[in-house]
């Protein structure tokens, strides 16, 4: 009806494929809205010039602030946005009559968007709670989805509450906490390992670098991409700085590891066995961990990496799948250093052990 500029935001968006562009394009085709021109990067109305912009919020402060004339800002998956992103976005959308729409399904009890807008509250805010009962009322829920919902309700009540009612997961389920986020890797940091978790069609291949610095470890994302062949993975690893660094890879792919090794990569399988997952998680939990802010997929997985909760509400010592590609690789790489950590702890104790022995000799 009139020229409108709509900005579609997400916390993490490395490419247009990570945005809501595809969803909007599908709806335009479905409703035959032929006055919209859809390109690979934008959506523009050819009659009145209305357009859609797509941006990531994380680590993108200047680009977001420079976006002018926004009538509607839509923040999808707003449960993932940080306090910093909230504070940057609010004064940016300042056109007279403009609005910000946050859509989200709560992830944890302390999601910043819910805390700031619902619990704390802010002026001129309308809060709408929409669940599947609306879809049922208006006949918009396919039967196959209704059956899945009923099955979750009967057999997986904790999942049902989160997935279908939008209730948050308990903070007790979060596996890792208190990681720090840093701008850059310090010059003095020492590269210790790289990790590799295989993916292809449905899951991404995750590659990252592990640095030791000042008593803790720094995580830095190198690759998070689907459809990579073993040759492409090898080329990526060989083109990274310090390409002789040992790579610890998922041992479930021995053939892939052997092929990548043939290309000249210093690669070893992760050691697995009984309780190796929890051993690895506990080992990581014991470390001081920092993440570079450019490692958007590590941060996303960190925020969503949870323990499974059974139908009786008991938290199990088993991580949920889905947000575990970098998380598995981090576990592999840090666990591979466990003997080194143990030796270092022993060396740190040596003065105490020597003093104790000397005291015993004097006592004799």
Helices and strands as residue ranges (DSSP letters): E 5-10, G 16-18, H 21-30, E 36-38, E 43-45, E 51-56, H 61-65, E 72-75, G 78-80, H 83-92, E 99-102, H 112-114, I 115-119, H 132-137, H 143-155, H 157-163, G 171-173, E 180-182, E 190-197, E 205-213, E 216-225, H 230-238, E 247-249, H 254-262, E 267-269, H 276-285, E 289-292, H 296-304, E 307-309, E 315-319, H 325-336, H 338-363
